[in-house]
Amino acid sequence: MKTVTPLPLADVVASLDSPDTQTQTRYVISTDGNEVTDSTTGLIWRRCAEGMKIINNDCSGNATAFNSDQAQSWAKNEALTSGKPWRLPSLKELSGIVDSSCCNPAIDTAAFPGTPGSPFWSAPPAADEPSYAWGVNFDYGYVDYGSEHNSAGYRVRLVRPSE
């Protein structure tokens, strides 16, 4: 008898021609379930928005709302305490995980479970308006910007380069 250890659902897709054939999808979930590697960009993302924790392959709790200054500080602190180069994503990186085929949230929920349909911060601040920072609103996946110091309703999803 052959024993096969199945991969998590987010990691494989059965081919229509042969249900036993599995092909790698874009997102590869870490063994502990806390991170997801984007095979297209090579970036490693936290699966849960900050303030949430992965439990039974789902993100639970509430995503913390930050203003831009708090978001930058949070990312720096996470990098220091974890020893991993966590940071806020660029607008291009954050926009790159939008899945426009769905909404509220407009993201692959197998790879990024529990993502609120809310705006998420990117870095750096907007070049033409330094008191504002860009973000992506994951209800429909559109680009948005908020006051860097006053908008406290944006969430954070950290990213880092692959090792």
PEWO-V782367 format. One line per field, one symbol per residue. ss: DSSP state (2 for helix, 1 for strand, 0 for the rest). phi: phi as a letter, one per 20 degrees, with the letter a starting at -180 (. if undefined). burial: 1 if it has 24 or more other C-alpha atoms within 12 Angstrom, else 0. Layout:
# PEWO-V782367
ss=???
phi=???
burial=???
This chain:
# PEWO-V782367
ss=0000000022211100000001110011100000111100001111000001111001111000010222222222222222000011002222200100000000100000000000111111100000011111100001111110000001100111100
phi=.edceffggfeccffffbgeedcfefddefgenecceeffdnfddffdfgndcfclmcecndffeceffffffgfffffffemdffbfffffffffdfdfecbldebffffcfmfffcfcfccegffebfeccebceefcnefbbcfgddfdeedccecbffe
burial=0000000001100000000000001111100011111100001111111111110010100011111111110110010000001111111011111110000111111111111111111111100000011111111011111111001111111111000
